Amino acid sequence: MDAEGIEEGRQRWQARYDAARKRDADFTTLSGDPVEPVYGPAPGEAVDGFERIGWPGEYPFTRGLHPTGYRGRTWTIRQFAGFGNAEQTNERYKMILEAGGGGLSVAFDMPTLMGRDSDDGMALGEVGHCGVAIDSAADMEVLFAGIPLGDVTTSMTISGPAVPVFCMYLVAAERQGVDPALLNGTLQTDIFKEYIAQKEWLFAPEPHLRLIGDLMEHCATGIPAYKPLSVSGYHIREAGATAAQELAYTLADGFGYVELGLSRGMDVDAFAPGLSFFFDAHLDFFEEIAKFRAARRIWARWMRDEYGAKTDKAQWLRFHTQTAGVSLTAQQPYNNVVRTAVEALAAVLGGTNSLHTNALDETLALPSEQAAEIALRTQQVLMEETGVANVADPLGGSWYVEALTDRIEADAEKIFDKIRALGAKAVPSGKHSVGPITSGILRGIEDGYFTGETAESAFQYQRALEKGEKRVVGVNCHHGSVTGDLEILRVSHEVEREQVRVLAARKAARDDSAVQAALAAMLAAARDGSNMIAPMLEAARAEATLGEICGVLREEWGTYTEPARF
């Protein structure tokens, strides 16, 4: 770009920056020297390809969504938590909020993730062990007791049964007297990544997409601030994908949901702002920063050029980040504090909108209260003491970072080409026509493309680790340690017995005829093609359990078995 074009961009940025609200904060170095809100080429300097870097708050948003960066608003500290029953997790949430957390993120136990009640035979031994047990709207009410849902943003990490769980959340808000239109937060809902990586689905892909489309329509009209679809790359990366694979598979999934909305006749500029993303922050510091910057650029370009989005908000890629659980080690666990801090810093320098920092003991168990506090303080030290929130995209223009950003973008585009090629071979199915990326994703799931590529990447990394080409402190180098054993959180089996007892009491106390009528209405909607959210909400209000709601749908739609791969 020539010097004149760069200067015009600088002036546009300056005007937007001057008009924006800024935090009341000290934007100086530790030594007291003032710093500029953004840095760029020197006046009169031409920079080849600068249009791909640009200015914060301006297409293609490589340097961030807002002209102020974190001077306008810092990232949201959103700590992921959930264990035992709703009452125990509620206490942890209050601790997080009182300690300065800005938002909540719900971790559910395995039975809940699989749409099973705590008294289901398949739930035996799993209730409350990897997250909180939620069986009905009453549990959701207890989970957020004393926490005003109209004032706190809430994220829920759940995909298969996301829609009925969200209905229970809406009922809990109603019982607090909160207008659903005031709710804000994100729901993961992303079913594609389940078939690609996490393997927690309830049905075949098409019925799940049906429910997701219904939820998108419902939220677009009645809950405008809530983001009903958080597209998750985190689990893809944790399964062994490279940075470029995580980025490409995640954005492709996002394009698939855009195509789903378009197939419903929805306006892309209206529903696209309701999409958000969830990425992993791994240990290669600069590669992760480049990944986040490339993600914004790719998404903006595709939304504008492929899907016709005209507004900035429809072109914005908003994302939450969690530090890499797979990078944590059981050996020398206090090293995990350092790993998490480095990963969190990469997320911040990459411009994340919200952040969860893992606890040092998570490779061994659910976080203890002390470990959870250290994880929270890690973010607060970054935010309050390091100066990283003073300048937008401080690494923008670095030769290394820009080269990495371009490389990851190019690698992702090659993967998109492969997915499109898979889509060209696929046969559309279901009530709604599917777009080329959606078709390719569905074919890739059936053919094992995604799992095969991810498994190969994981194998290559493990082989390098075993050869000593990749080093992990305390695992394959620097073994000596004076660290003793950690005291870890253990969930008592009494939690399961009590959860089952409470569930039985609630079932006995409810109006069973109202439950059956609500489930029948929901089934009728499933069969006639109408939007299923309203009847599912009625089922939640009647205290139908998660297992009952999902059980009715399993009987109607069947289950899904992943094709065998050798």
N, C-alpha and C positions, 0 to 999 in steps of 0.2 A: 504494500500500500504506500502511496506517495505521502509526503509530509503534509500536504494540504488535507487529504482525507483523514489522516491521523488527528490533525488539529481540530477538524470539524467534529470528530468523535469525542475528543476530549471536552470540547465545549458543550456537546449534548450531555455528556456524563455530568459535567459541573452543574449544569442547570437542574438536572434531576437530583443530584446530591444536595444542592442548596435548598430544594423544595421539600426534601424528605425529612422525616423526624429522626433525630439522633438521640442516643442515650446520654444521660447526664453522667459523664465519666471523664476520667483523666486520660487523654490520648497522647501520652508522652512516654518516652523510654524510662527505664528504671533510673537513669541519671537525670531525668527531667527535661530532656530535649524533645520538642514537639515532632510528631511524625505526620506525614501527609496521609489522607484517607486512601489513596491509591497511587501507585507508581507506574510509569509507562515510558515510552521513548522520549528522549530529550526534544524540546521544541525545535522544529525544522528538520528532524531526522525522519528519513523514510525507512520502513521495515518491510521487507518482502514477506507476504503472507500474513500481515498483521490483522487482516479481517477475520482470520480464524481464531485470533486471541481476543481482540476487541477490548471493551471496557465493561466493568461490572454493571449488571442491570440492562445489558443490551445484547440483542441477538448476535452470535449464537450462544450466549450465556456461558461461555467457557470459564469466565472469571467470576461467575456467580449470578444469582437471580436479581439482586438488589444493588443499586448504585452505592449504598452505604456499607455493604458487607455486614460485618457484625457490629459496626458502629450504630446501626439502626436497631438491631435486635440480635442478641447472642443466640447461639444454638440452644435448643431445649434439652435440659438434662432429663432424660427419660430412662429411668432404671427398670429393667426387666425383672419381675419378681412374682413368685407364686409358689406356695408349698402347703401341704396339709389341707386343712379345710378353709372355708371362706373367712371364718373368724380369725384364724391365725394369720392369713395373708393380709387381711384388713389391718391388723396391727403393724405388719411390716410396711404397708403402704403409708400409714400415718407417720411412721418413723422416717421414711424417705422424704415425705413432704415437709415434715418439721425440720429435717436436716438441710433443706434447700433444694430438693428435687423439684423440677418444673412440670413433670408429667408422669403418668403411670403407664406401665406396659405389663399386661397380664400374661403370665406363663401358666398354661393349663396342664393337668396331669394326662397320662396316656389314655385312660378310658375316655376322658372328655374329648381329647383330640380324635379319637376313633368313633365318636358318637355313641358311646356306651354309658349306661348308668353305673353308679358305684356298686349296685347289687347284682350286676351282670356277672355270670360265672367267669367270663373272660377278663374281668377287672380284678380278679383276686390277686392280692399282693402288690397292686400297682396304684391304688387309690392314694392320691396326695404326694406321691414320691418324686415326680419330676415337674410338678406344678400343682396348682390348686384344683380341687375337685369341684365341678359345677354340674349339678344334676337338674336344676330347674331355676325359674326366675327368683324363687325364694333365696337360693344360694347367691345369686347375683346381687340381690338386695342386701344381704349380709356382707358381701364382699366390699361394697361401697358405702356401708353404713357410716354416717358422719363425714362423708367426703362428698361435697356438693358437685354432682356431675355436670352441672351447668357452668362450673368455674374451672374444672380440671380437664385437660386433654387426656384422653385415654386411648391407648393402643392395645389391640388384642391379637396375639400371635396364634392364629388358628386358621385352618384352611378347610378341611373336609366338612365339618359341621359349623362353619363360620356363620352361615345365615341364621339358623335357629339360635345359636349362641348370641348373635347380635340382637335378635328379637327379645331374648331374655334381658339383655342390657337395656333395651328401650323400655321394657316393662319396669325394670328397676328405676329408671329415670322418671317414669310416670309416677311411681309410688313415692318418689321424693318430691313430686310436684313440679318437676322440671319440664319445660316445653321442649319437645324433641328437636325443634328447629334451632335451639341454642346449643345442642351437643356438638362437640368438636373432638376429633381424634382420627384414628385410622383402624381399619379392620384388614387383616392380612388377606383372607379370601382367595389368595392366589393358588388355584388348584394345579396349574401347569407344573409348578415346581415340585409338587408332590410326586407326580409321575416321573419327573426328571431326577429328583434327588431324595426327598425325605420319605416318600412311600407311605403317606398317611392319607389315603383317599377313602371314600365311602362307596362310590359308584364308578361307572365308566365316565370318561371326560364330558360327554355331551350333556347328561343331566346336571352335572356340576355347573357347566357353562350356562345352562338354563336358569339355575338359581342365582348365579352371579349377575346375569343380565337383568333379572327381576329386581335384585337389590340395587343395581345401578339406577334403574328407572325410579325406584322408590325414593332413594336418597336425593336424586336430582330435583325432585319436586317438593320433598318435605323436610329434608335435613341438609340444607345447602352447604354448611361448613364442614360436615363430616365427610371423610374420604373413605368410601366403602371398599376400596380395593388397593391394598398395599402389595406391590409386586416384589417378591422376595428372591434376591440373589444370594442371600446369606447362606442358606442351606445348600445351594449349589456349590458354593466355594468350600464350605465345610466338608462336602462329599469328595473334594479333591480337584475341583476345576481350577484352571489357571485364572489369572486376573482377567485376561481377554475373554475366556469362556464364560466366566461369571457375568461379565458385562454384557456380552452378546446374547447369551441365553435369557438373561433377565430382561433386557430391552426388547428382545423378540417376543417374550411372553407379554410384555406391556403392549406391543403393537397388536398382538392377538386380541387383547381386551379392548383396544381401540376399535378393531374390526368388529368385535362383538357389539359394542355400542352403536356403531354405524349400521350394523345389520338390523338393529332394533329401531332404526329411523331417528336416533338421537342426534342432536346437534353437537359436533365435536368440540366447539368452543364452549358449550355448556357442560358437557360431562368430563372432558379431559382434565380440568382442574381437580376433579375428584380422584384422580389416580396419584398414588405416591409410590415410592420405592424403598427397598430395605437392602442395604449392602453390607458386606463384610469388610472390615479393615484389618488387613493382614500385616505381616512384619516387614515386607520390602517397602520401606518408607516412601521412597519417591515413586515407585510403581503404583502404589495405592493412591497417592495424590493425583497422578496422571490419569488413573482410571476414573476417578470422580469427575475430573474436568472433562475428559472425553465423553463421559456419560451424558453430561448436560448438553454438549455440543451435538452429539448424535441425535438425541431425543428431539431437540429443537428443530434440527434440519428435517428429520423424518416427519415430525408432526406438521410442519409447514408444507413441505414439498410432496409428501406421499399422502397425507390425510387431510390437507386443506385447512389446518388450524390457522386462524388469522390473528388471534389475540396473544399477547405475551403470556398470560396465565395458562393458556392451553398449550403453549410451547415449553413451559417450565417443567423441568424435572426436579421434583422435591423429593428428598430422600432422608431416611433415618439410617444410622450406621450403628453396628455393634462390633466391638472388637472381637478378634478371631478366637473362638473357643478352642478350635483345633490347634492353636499355637501354644496353649497352656500345657504345662507338664506336671506330672505327679512328682517327679524328681525335683528337688530344690524349689518348692512351690513359691517361695518368696520372690524368685526371679520373675514370676508371672506379673507382679506389680509393675516391673520395668517394661515387660512386653506390652502390657495393656496401655501404659502411658505413651509408649512410642506409637502404638496403633491409633490411640485416641488423638494424638497430635496430628497424625496423617489425615484422619477424618476431618479434623478442624481446618487444616490447611487446604484440604480439598473442598471445603465449603459445605459440610453437612448441615442439614437443618435441625436434626436432633441426634442424640448420641446416648448409647448405653455402653458402660465400661464393665467388663467382666470382673468377677471377684477372683482372688488368688487361689481359692480352694475349689473352684468349680469343676476342675478335672477329677475331683474326689467325691464331691457331694454338692447338694444345694448350698448356696452361700450362707455362712454364719452371719450373724448380725454385725460382728466386727469386720469381717471381710467385705460385707456389703457397704459398710461405711467407708472403708478405704477406697473402694471402687468409686463411690460418689465423690469423695474428696479429691480423687485424681482429676476428675473433670473440673472441680472447683478451683484447684491449683492452676490448671491450664487457663481457665477463664479469668481468674482474678490476679494472677501473679506474673504471667509470662509475656503479656503484651501481644499475644497472637490475635486478639480480637480488635486490634487498633487499625489494621490495614487490610483492605480487601485483596484477596489473592496475592499475598506477599511474594510468592514464588513465580508469579506470572512473568514471562519473558526470559526465565532461566533457560539456557540452551538445552540443558539436560531434561528438565521437566517438559518443555515444549516438544522435544524429540520423542520422549516417552508417550506423551499425550497423542501425538500424531501416529505413533506405531500401534498403540492399543486401538485407536480408532480404525486404522487400516485392517488390523487383525479381526476386529469385530465385523467390519463390512464383508470380509471374506466368509465369515460364518453365516451372516445374513443371506449371502448368495447361496450357500449350501441349503439353508432352510427353505428358501424359495424354490430351489430345484426339487427338494423333497415334496413340496406342496404341488408342484406341477404334475407329480405322479399320483397324487391322492384323489380319491373320489369323495366329493362333498356328501355329507349326511346330516340328518336331523332336520328340524322344522325350519331353522334359519340358515341361509346360505353363509358360507364362511369365506373369509378373505384369504389371500395367498400365504400370508405368514401363519395364520391360524391353521390352515390346511397343512402347511409344512410342519408345524409343531405337532399336530395330531399324528401325522405320518411318522415323524421322528420318534414319538413316544412308542408307537406300535413296532417300529423297526429296531428300537433300541439304540438309535443314533446318539441321543444325549447321554444315556448311561454308559455306553461304550466309550465315547470320547472322554468323559469324566473319569472313568475307571482307568483309562490309559494314562491320563495325566497324573492321577494319584499313584499309579504304579511307578512311573518315571521318577516322581519325587521320592517315593519310598526307597527306590533303588539307589538314588543319589545320597540319601540319608545313610543307608547301610554301608555305602562305599566311603563315607566320610567327605563326600564332595559338598554336601550341605551340612552345616553344623548347627547343633542345638545345644546350648550350654546346659550342662548337667545331665545330658542324655548320651551324646556321643563325644563329648569333650568337656574338660574342666569338671571332673566328677567329684572332687573332694568337697565336703560340706560339713558344717557344724550345726545345721538345722535339725531340730527335733521334729517329732510327729506333730501334726496339726490336730487341734480339736475341731471336729467337723459336725455339721448339723445332721441329725438323724431324725427321720420322721417315724414316730411310733406307729405300730400296727393298730394301736387303739384308735387312731384317727380313722382308719377304714371301718372299724366296728361302729364307731359313733356316727360316721357319715351314713352308713347303711341303716342304722337305727333311726336317725332323723328322717331319712328318705321314706322309710316305711310309715312313720308317723304322719308325714305330710300327705302321702298317698291316701292314708286312711281318713284324713280330715277334709280332703278336697271334695268337690262335687264331681263324681265320676261321670255322670251323664253329660255334664258340660265339657269335660275332657274328650269324651268319645265323639260328641257332636263337632267339636273344633277340629279333631283329627280327621273326621269324615269330610268336613268342608275343605280342609287342606288337601286331602286326596282328590276331591272333585276338581280343585283348581289344577292339580298336577296333571289330571287327565284331559281337562278342556283347554289347556294352554293359557289360562289367565294368569295374571301376576299372583305369585304365591305368598307375598309378604304379609298382606292383610290377614288371611286365614292362619298363617303361622304365628302372627302376633296374638291372635285370639287364643290359639293353643297355649302359648306361653303365659298369657294372662290367666288361663284356667289351671295353670300349674301342671300342664303336660310336661313330662320329663324329656330330657334330651334323647334318651334311649328310645322313648316312645315315638317321638317325632321322626327320628332317623330310621327307626324300625319300620314305620309305615312306608317311608320312601324306599327303603331297601326292598320291601316286598313288591313295590310297584315297579321299581327301576332295575332291580337286581344288583348284584355286586360285581366287582371287577377283579380279575386276576391278571397280573402282569405276564406277558408272553415269556416263556422260558428262553434264556440266552446261554450259549455255551462258548 
